Amino acid sequence: MPTSTPFDWHAAAPEDVGFDAGRLEALRAELAARDTHALLVARNDRIACEWYAPGWHADRPHSTASLAKALVGGVSLLIALGDGRLGLDDSAARFIPQWTDDPRKAAITVRHLAAHTSGLEDAEQDELPHERLPGWKGAFWRRDPDPFTLARDAAPVLFPPGSAYAYSNPGMAMLAYCVTAALRGAPQADLRTLLRERVYTPIGLQTGAWSLGYGTTYHVADLPLCANWGGGAFTGRATARVGRLLLRRGDWDGQQLLDAALVDRAMLPAGPAPAHSAADPVPAIGLCFWTNATGVWPEAPHDLFGGAGAGQQVLLVSPSLGLIVVRNGAPLDDPREATFWAGIRRHVIGPLLNAAR
C-alpha cells in the first residue's frame, strides 16, 4: 500500500549512513575546486552531503546535457515497454514508416536505438563545437528545421545494426520518435506529458524543478516530438528522486510506477560493449543507462548504474549500497589530461567509494 506520508529528503550525519566524514568532506572540497556547481550524496534515503557553489541552490535546475538520455529517454522507454506499447525487438520501421524500404534502417530495432548499436551516425565530427559542424550535423544541433527529420532522413547507417557499439544522438532521437509513435491513442501523447503524469509528479518533482526537450515540441508526421538526448534541466534533488525510483526498481513508497523486471533489464548490457581501457574506462550500456555490470570499474559494485552528460553531469545509483549521487558542473579535467569517464572514475566514483564504509 502507498505510504500516507509523502517522501522527502532529510539530512543525516555522514557517519550515521555509513560514510567516513573526513573522506566525504575531502571529496566535496575536491569537486568544489573542479568547477562543480551542485553535489548531492544520499544513502538509505538520507542526505549525507548536499552542497552548491555560489549562485547555485537546491531549487535552481542545472542543464543535464546527455544525462537526459537516462532521465528522459530511459524512463520514457520503460513506461512504454511496461504498457506494452512497443517491444525491445520491434523493428523501428514499425513506428518510422519512412524506413521500411531502406534495408539497413529497416533492420534497426528499438533495442538497437536504446543501446547505441543502431549504426546511425552521430552528429559529431573532428571534435568541432556543435555550432561549427557542417551539413546535417550542424543543423541537427541547431534544430533547423527540426532534429527529428534530420535524424530520420539524413543520418546514414554506418554498420549493420546490432553488430557494434557507436554512440549516437540521432539514434536517441529516433528512439523518442518510436516511443512517441507508440503512444498514439494513449492518454499522454508526448514524452513531456507522459513523464510528468506517470513519473515526475508522482515522485514529487515540483513545477520548475525540471524541464526537458529544449522546452520545445516538434510536430513531425503528426507526432508531437520532444528531445530525449539533451535539452533537459533538473535540480539535483529532482535528479536524485529519479535515481531513488530506479534504485527501488520502479516502486515509489508502495506505488509501482515502473515495471521492476524492466528496470532490472535496463541496467544490464543490451548489446556490444563500448571499447574501454584503463585510460578510458567506458562502462557497458544498457537501455539508455550506463552500467558497471561487466565490472569495468572493479572498485565499484556491479550494480552501479546511472547517466552522464557533457560537462560530467552525473547520476550514479547503487542499490546494494543504498547510494544515490548527483554531480552537476563544468568539466572536471582538461580533456587533454583525462577522458570523460576517467575523470568521473578518478574524481567521483573512486573517492566516493573510498568514503563509504
C-alpha positions in Angstrom: 0.0 0.0 0.0 1.2 3.5 -0.7 2.6 5.3 2.3 0.4 8.1 3.8 3.4 10.4 4.3 5.0 11.8 1.1 8.7 11.1 0.9 11.1 13.9 1.5 14.8 14.1 1.9 16.3 14.6 5.3 19.9 15.3 6.3 22.0 12.8 8.2 25.5 12.9 9.7 27.8 11.1 7.3 28.7 8.5 10.0 25.0 7.7 10.5 24.7 6.5 7.0 28.0 4.7 6.7 30.4 7.4 5.4 33.8 8.5 6.8 33.0 12.2 7.3 36.6 13.3 6.6 36.8 11.5 3.4 33.4 12.7 2.3 34.4 16.2 3.0 37.6 15.8 1.1 35.5 14.6 -1.9 33.3 17.6 -1.6 36.2 20.0 -1.4 38.0 18.4 -4.4 34.8 18.6 -6.5 34.2 22.2 -5.5 37.7 23.0 -6.7 36.9 21.4 -10.0 34.0 23.6 -11.2 31.3 21.6 -9.5 28.0 23.6 -9.2 26.0 21.0 -7.2 26.7 17.8 -5.3 24.2 15.6 -3.6 25.1 12.3 -1.9 22.3 10.3 -0.3 22.3 6.9 1.3 19.4 4.9 2.6 17.1 7.8 1.8 19.1 10.4 3.8 21.3 13.1 2.5 24.9 12.8 3.8 26.2 15.7 1.7 24.4 18.5 -0.2 26.5 21.4 -1.5 26.0 24.2 -4.0 28.5 26.7 -5.5 27.9 30.4 -5.1 24.9 31.3 -7.4 23.5 27.8 -7.2 21.0 26.4 -4.8 18.6 23.4 -4.3 15.8 25.0 -6.3 17.8 26.0 -9.4 17.7 23.5 -12.2 21.0 22.6 -13.9 21.5 21.6 -17.5 21.9 17.9 -17.7 23.2 17.5 -21.3 23.2 13.8 -22.2 22.2 12.8 -18.7 18.8 13.4 -20.3 19.3 10.2 -22.2 18.6 8.4 -18.9 16.3 10.8 -17.1 14.1 11.4 -20.2 14.9 8.7 -22.8 15.4 5.7 -20.4 12.4 6.4 -18.1 10.0 7.1 -21.0 11.1 3.9 -22.7 10.5 2.0 -19.5 6.9 3.4 -19.3 6.1 2.5 -22.9 7.6 -1.0 -22.5 5.7 -1.6 -19.3 2.4 -0.5 -21.0 3.1 -3.0 -23.9 3.0 -0.2 -26.5 6.3 -1.5 -28.0 8.8 -4.2 -27.6 12.6 -4.1 -27.5 12.9 -6.3 -30.6 10.3 -4.4 -32.6 11.6 -3.0 -35.8 11.9 0.7 -35.6 10.3 0.8 -39.1 7.0 -0.2 -37.4 7.0 3.3 -36.0 9.0 5.0 -38.7 7.4 4.1 -42.0 9.9 6.1 -43.9 12.5 3.4 -43.1 10.5 0.5 -44.4 12.1 0.4 -47.8 15.7 1.1 -46.6 17.3 -2.4 -45.9 19.7 -1.1 -43.3 17.3 1.1 -41.5 14.6 -1.5 -41.6 16.9 -3.8 -39.7 17.2 -1.3 -36.7 15.2 -2.3 -33.6 14.1 -0.4 -30.5 16.8 -2.2 -28.6 19.5 -1.0 -31.1 18.4 2.6 -30.6 18.4 2.4 -26.8 21.8 0.7 -26.7 23.6 2.8 -29.3 24.1 -0.1 -31.6 21.8 1.1 -34.5 24.7 2.2 -36.7 23.2 5.6 -37.2 26.0 8.1 -37.5 26.4 10.5 -34.6 26.1 14.3 -35.2 29.7 14.9 -34.2 32.8 15.4 -36.3 36.5 16.1 -35.6 35.7 17.4 -32.1 34.2 20.5 -33.6 31.8 22.6 -31.5 28.2 21.9 -32.4 27.8 25.4 -33.9 30.7 24.8 -36.3 29.6 21.4 -37.6 28.8 21.3 -41.3 25.8 20.0 -43.1 23.1 17.9 -41.4 25.2 17.5 -38.3 25.2 21.2 -37.5 21.6 21.5 -38.5 20.7 18.7 -36.0 22.2 20.7 -33.1 20.7 24.0 -34.3 17.4 22.1 -34.6 17.0 23.6 -38.1 14.3 22.9 -39.1 13.9 20.1 -36.6 16.3 17.4 -35.4 13.9 14.5 -35.8 13.5 14.8 -39.6 17.3 15.2 -39.9 17.9 12.1 -37.7 15.3 10.1 -39.7 16.3 11.1 -43.2 19.8 12.5 -43.2 21.8 10.4 -40.7 23.4 7.4 -42.6 23.7 3.9 -41.2 27.5 3.1 -40.9 27.4 -0.6 -40.0 24.9 -3.4 -39.7 22.6 -2.7 -36.8 23.4 -4.7 -33.7 26.9 -5.5 -34.8 28.8 -2.8 -32.9 28.5 0.0 -30.4 28.7 3.6 -31.6 27.2 6.5 -29.5 24.5 8.2 -31.5 22.4 11.3 -30.6 20.3 10.8 -33.8 19.8 7.2 -32.7 18.3 8.5 -29.4 16.2 11.0 -31.4 14.8 8.0 -33.3 14.1 6.2 -30.0 12.0 9.2 -29.0 10.3 9.1 -32.4 9.4 5.4 -31.8 8.2 5.8 -28.3 6.0 8.8 -29.3 4.6 6.9 -32.3 3.7 4.0 -29.9 1.8 6.5 -27.7 -0.9 7.1 -30.4 -4.2 6.7 -28.6 -2.7 6.8 -25.1 -3.8 9.3 -22.5 -0.4 11.0 -22.8 0.6 11.7 -26.4 4.1 13.1 -25.9 7.1 12.4 -23.7 6.8 15.6 -21.7 3.2 14.8 -20.7 3.9 11.1 -20.3 6.8 11.7 -17.9 5.1 14.5 -15.9 1.9 12.5 -15.3 3.3 9.0 -15.0 6.5 9.5 -13.1 7.7 13.0 -12.3 4.6 14.3 -10.5 4.0 11.0 -8.6 7.6 11.1 -7.2 7.3 14.7 -6.1 9.0 16.7 -8.8 7.6 20.2 -8.5 6.9 22.6 -11.4 10.1 24.5 -12.1 12.3 21.7 -10.8 12.7 20.2 -14.2 12.3 20.8 -17.9 13.1 18.7 -21.0 13.4 18.7 -24.8 14.8 22.2 -25.0 11.4 23.4 -24.0 10.0 22.7 -27.4 7.7 20.2 -29.1 8.4 19.5 -32.7 5.4 18.3 -34.9 6.7 15.9 -37.5 4.5 13.4 -39.4 1.6 14.2 -37.0 3.7 13.3 -33.9 4.4 15.7 -31.0 8.1 15.0 -30.5 10.3 16.0 -27.6 14.1 15.6 -27.4 15.3 12.9 -25.2 19.1 13.1 -25.9 19.7 16.5 -24.3 17.9 19.8 -23.7 16.9 19.0 -20.1 17.4 20.8 -16.8 16.8 19.3 -13.4 17.6 20.3 -9.9 19.9 18.0 -8.0 17.1 16.8 -5.8 14.9 16.1 -8.8 17.6 14.0 -10.4 18.1 12.2 -7.1 14.4 11.4 -6.9 14.5 9.7 -10.3 17.6 7.8 -9.1 15.6 6.8 -6.0 12.8 5.4 -8.1 15.2 3.4 -10.2 17.1 2.2 -7.1 13.7 0.9 -5.8 13.1 -0.9 -9.1 10.2 1.4 -10.0 8.5 1.4 -6.7 7.7 4.8 -5.0 6.7 4.0 -1.5 4.2 1.3 -2.5 3.2 2.7 -5.9 4.7 0.7 -8.7 5.4 3.3 -11.3 7.7 1.3 -13.5 7.9 -2.5 -14.1 10.5 -3.9 -11.8 11.7 -6.5 -14.2 12.1 -3.9 -16.9 14.1 -1.7 -14.6 16.4 -4.6 -13.9 16.8 -5.3 -17.6 17.6 -1.7 -18.4 20.6 -1.8 -16.2 22.1 -4.9 -17.9 24.2 -4.7 -21.1 21.9 -4.5 -24.1 24.4 -5.0 -26.9 28.1 -4.9 -27.9 30.1 -3.1 -25.3 32.0 0.1 -25.9 35.7 -0.2 -26.2 37.3 0.6 -22.9 40.8 0.7 -21.3 42.4 1.9 -18.1 42.8 5.3 -19.7 39.2 5.4 -21.0 37.1 3.2 -18.6 33.8 3.4 -20.6 31.1 1.3 -18.9 28.7 -1.0 -20.6 25.4 0.4 -21.9 22.0 -0.9 -21.0 18.7 0.6 -22.2 19.7 4.3 -22.1 21.6 3.8 -18.8 25.3 3.2 -18.2 26.1 0.2 -16.1 29.0 -1.4 -14.3 27.5 -4.9 -14.8 30.6 -6.0 -16.6 33.0 -4.7 -13.9 34.8 -2.0 -16.0 35.2 -0.2 -12.6 36.4 -3.1 -10.5 36.4 -1.0 -7.3 32.7 -0.4 -7.7 29.7 -2.7 -7.2 28.5 -4.4 -10.3 25.0 -3.0 -9.7 26.3 0.6 -10.0 24.4 2.4 -12.9 23.3 5.8 -14.0 23.5 8.5 -16.6 26.1 11.1 -17.6 26.4 14.1 -19.9 28.8 16.7 -21.2 30.4 18.7 -18.5 30.3 15.5 -16.5 26.8 15.9 -15.3 26.4 12.6 -13.4 23.7 10.5 -11.7 25.1 7.3 -10.0 23.0 4.7 -8.2 24.0 1.6 -6.4 21.1 -0.5 -4.9 23.4 -2.7 -2.9 24.9 0.4 -1.2 21.6 2.3 -1.0 23.6 5.0 -2.7 22.5 8.0 -5.0 25.0 10.6 -6.2 24.3 13.7 -8.3 27.1 15.9 -9.6 26.5 18.9 -11.8 29.0 21.4 -13.1 31.7 22.1 -15.7 34.2 19.5 -16.9 36.3 18.0 -14.1 39.5 17.9 -16.1 41.2 19.5 -19.1 40.2 17.0 -21.9 43.9 16.8 -22.9 44.6 15.3 -19.4 41.8 12.8 -18.9 39.0 11.2 -20.8 35.3 11.8 -19.9 34.9 8.5 -18.0 38.4 8.6 -16.5 37.5 11.9 -14.9 34.3 10.6 -13.4 36.1 7.5 -12.1 39.0 9.4 -10.7 37.2 12.3 -9.1 33.8 10.9 -8.2 33.5 7.1 -8.1 36.8 6.2 -6.5 36.8 8.9 -3.7 33.1 8.2 -3.1 33.5 4.5 -2.6 36.6 5.2 -0.5 34.4 7.3 1.8 31.7 4.7 2.0 32.2 2.2 4.8 
